[in-house]
Amino acid sequence: MDYRSLGNSGLRVSVAGLGCNNFGMRIDYDKTVEVIDAAIESGINFLDTARMYGGGKSEEFMGKALKGKRDQVILATKFGGPTKPNDATGSRAHLMRSIETSLRALETDYVDLLQLHYPDPATPIDETLSALTDLVRQGKVRYIGCSNFTGYMVADAHWVAKTRGLEPFVSVQNEWSLLNRSMEVEVTAACAKFGAGVLPFFPLASGVLTGKVRRGQTPPEGSRLNASYFQSALNDANFDKLDRLEAWGADRGRSLTEIALSWLASQTVVSSVIAGATSAEQVKTNASLTKTDLTPQDIAEIGEIVGK
């Protein structure tokens, strides 16, 4: 397993990360323990959850599962997920309530990375960063990050932090895969400019890039691809891309999943590629296929295959 700095921070994270949104939603506590143990055994140290995952059960399950293992992981969570209309989820009041709830659920006195889950237009970024800075100074949070930000938001937050002497975001977590490259328009450049490590989520397009669903097939029962948001990726244009990617990989001994994960992991702006798992076998597979050995020419060729 390779390890990298998380942006401009002192954290060293595994290039393969574990997304924990399945805990308490798609798998129970016992399965959660199996997945976490398999991740640690595979060299994965970056575990990413959120207050909203599983209605709070993800954090609760992880708190119990990590007893005696807390020092083996870099623990990240998020605040500010959708709650109710007009709730200022980036506000100081919301943040202070949320972090205390998360710390109790995770059964720890600090988190390594606390991330604003979604931009909050109702709250000035100054207020959010000021409150997060207080948590860092109190020792409850080591570093801070954001998620689902645009390039402009990343730049604005960096400027506010720098001019006001506040903690900066060291990471940006957005959806990024070979089938969704929208963040390359401006977000990746902003992250590179301001020293924020990118944490791509849905790197396998929720399973499409594993090839488990073929053209004309129905997704397996229980698959996330049955949801309308993810079904939109099951179209002829994307299946054409998969065919071309598989042909490229066949000549080089690389599977479709390996291409998808390694294309992200081999980019210098990426700190850790966050892939979810519902079984020990799946997390071990993802860990073994997240490689950093693609050359700049490989990255360019793969990018041309799928297009923008």
Helices and strands as residue ranges (DSSP letters): E 3-5, E 12-14, E 16-19, H 29-41, E 46-48, G 53-56, H 57-65, G 70-72, E 74-79, H 92-106, E 111-116, H 125-138, E 141-147, H 151-164, E 169-173, G 182-185, H 187-194, E 197-198, G 205-210, G 224-226, H 228-231, H 236-250, H 256-265, E 273-276, H 280-289, H 296-306
